[in-house]
Amino acid sequence: MVVDYPLSAATADKTPVQANMLARARAFAEPLIADETLDTGENTMAHADAVAAIVAAMGGSEAMQAASYLVYSCQHLNRPLEVIAKVFGDNFAALAVETTKLVHVQKQTRSAAVGAHTDGASNQTENVRKMLLAFSRDLRVVMLRLASRLQTLRYAAASKRPVAESVARESLQVFAPLANRLGIWQVKWEIEDLSFRFLEPETYKLIARLLDEKRREREGYVEQLRLRLEADLQSQGVPAKVQGRPKNIFSIVKKMRGKSLDFAQVFDILALRVVVKDVKDCYAALAWVHSHFQPIDAEFDDYIARPKANGYQSLHTVVREVVDGVAGKPIEIQIRTEEMHDHAEHGVAAHWAYKEAGPKGYVGVWAGGEYDAKIAVLRQLLAWERDLSGGQQGQGLFDDRIYVLTPDAAIVELPQGATAVDFAYTVHTSLGHRCRGARIDGAMVPLNTPLQNGQTVEIIAAKEGGPSRDWLNAELGYLASHRARAKVRAWFNAQVTHETVARGREAVEKLLQREGKTALKLEDLASRLGFKSADHLFEVVGKDEFSLRTIETLLRPPEPPPSPDDGVQIRKPRANEKAVQGGVLVVGVSSLMTQLAKCCRPAPPDAISGFVTRGHGVSIHRSDCSNFRTMRTQNPERVIEVEWGAKKGEEGAVYAVDVAVEASDRQGLLRDISEVFAREKMNVIGVQTQSIKGTAWMTFTVEIPDAARLAQVLGVVGMVDGVRHARRR
């Protein structure tokens, strides 16, 4: 049944009257939940009544008990936040809605964990802990969830109904440790015992039976000790209440397993608790106990001088009664003040009043110094969080983390302010790249919408594709996670590399076609050139960092040395004789044909060297030519000294050189660069152009009188609109 209460029926005052809060809340909820049943089979109204009673036993105020009913009313209201706020106030509305949301989230995560791998289930349990903390900025949420879980376990035990393993394990691993951190011992012990009862029923029954078998003997002995201790302390002027301690089956099992003890060896099977008026009386009682019993030194702890992290204080000692020189069974005795006992029983609930504190106050803060208690409790929650996160600092759940759900109810941890794009990259890098839209709790939202705790996020993804560059714009707010931002940048860097590799591959494959070597395996070619893979070769070629001339040299078979009857005849020159051919002097050899190499196209005043070819005279190379260096290494005896003639060749001689230009491609680019060469009176005798995704690579073959003149012209070419680099090849 869903009810839409008319808001006009609420009180007109912004802060509703809080008189008879418990009765009003129960009357409000009864028509909504009286006939409803929870998943456990328990009547919802009966569950709410029991939760209110547990909250009262924990020390919660009437207002806090009233909240127990409002939580179960939310799902039956169309506008729960508005309706409850009008009737009971904003604080109770927020509490009810947040607690209801957390109940729903925990139910989903338990369903997702069913059948999961052990590690996966463990991670889910840890994430449930973290999510519980993330929802618990208002500590009342924690208290209500603890009370509700305790009632669920009580009901199952009383009705002898089975409890799902996921519920029992979550109770033992999440709720009991949280109650421990908050010092609510009674709730902790009962949740532990009931959870253990459902998880390991045989072991539970065994320990319970052993306890029961010795109960009559134990209770008689403990009662005798109790009366004696109380009377003797009273006679010493130390008023005290002595009582037997309740037995916690789970703690007995833990101690037996942890210390490999038999049942009879567990110290706290026999136990007494002494409650006195003040701290001075605690130590007076301790002195009396140690003087009349034999203490076990290793088992003494002073938690008054050194309180536990959650504020717990008490003296713990283990002693034996010596009769006729024979030491009896060990007895654990706890000594504490009434205030310490109240805190030990109810923990934070003993110091926390759940009251409306006004617009400037915090719900749950007492007047009169209880602000310090609030800080202490929050520190315990944060300490518990650090336990869960391995002690890492600066990772505060209250400060910078949120927890959302996948459609399959898996919990995903994200930084505060994270978006659906952050979520997608956290789930899987590929999902992040292909993310195109998102639904939050079933509603379509913009991708830069910040996520909130407990929301369910569904990503709409393309079959293929990549991220948008807008995602890297911090002002647009698409990404809050540094990890996701790094993945987007890596994708774009990979695309640039991919384009470079594609450009290099195309150049190498064209060369192989020209040389008639298309059958050559590209990986083998790369290996012969000293590269790890073909892609590494293509990348450096695409970046213009590796000359294709080197590949040509590798592909062409080496020329055999000239025989006496074949090739160039070299004779000893006469004194001071130099052969002059085409503006090049061949030192030490006369009447020898020369030709300028096409691989490096030398021109004065380049430093040059000669290489004696087979049947084609001397090939003139620039001294820094990579092909020449390779040939010199393979055939050093064929290198010959050459130099430019004194007049740099014949009058009007020109030399062909290659100029490489990289530019942003645009209409008219080729025309503008050609006009520069024309104005500078340099004849262009060849042009090769290639354009890939907006970038143009051009090679101009121009005739120049000398290389010094070319350097000036390249400076002018570099000033053409769009030109990035212009250099001689």
Buried (B, 14 or more C-beta within 10 A) or exposed (E): EEEEBEEEEBEEEEEBEBEEBBEBBBEBBBEBBEEBEBEBEBBBBBBBBBBBBBBBBBBBBBBBBBBBBBBBBBBBBEEBBBBBBBBBBBBBBBBBBBBBBBBBBBBBBBEBBEEBEEEEBBBBBBBBBBBBBBBBBBBBBBBBBBBBBBBBBBBBBEEEEEBBBBBBBBBBBBBBBBBBBBBBBBBBBBBBBBBBBBBBEEBBEBBBEBBEEBEEEBEEBBEEBBEEBBEBBEEBEBEBBBBBBEBBBBBBBBBBEEEEEEBEEBBBBBBBBBBBBEBEBBBBBBEBBBEEBEBBEEBBBBBBEEBBEBBBBBBBBBBBBEEEEEEBEBBBBBBBBEBBBBBBBBBBBBBBBBBBBEEEEEBBBBEEEBEEBBEBBBEBBBEBBBEBBEEEEEBBBBEEBBBBBBEEBBBBBBBBBBBBBBBBBBBEBEBBBBBEBBBBEEEEBEBBBBBBBBBBBBBBBEEEEBBBEEBBEEEEBBBBBEEBBEBBEEBEEEEEBEBBBBBBBBBBEEBBEEBEBEEEEBBEBBBEBEBEEBBBBBBBBBEBEBBBBBBBBBBEEEBEEBEEEEBBEBEEBEEEEBBBBEBBBBEBBBEBBBBBBEBBBBBBEBEBBBBBBBEEBBBBBBEEBBBBBBBBEEBEEBBBEBBBBEEBBEEEBBBBBBBBBBBEBEEEBBEBBBEBBEEBEBEBEEBEEBEBEEBBBBBBBBBBBBBEBBEEBBEBBBEBEBBEEBBBB
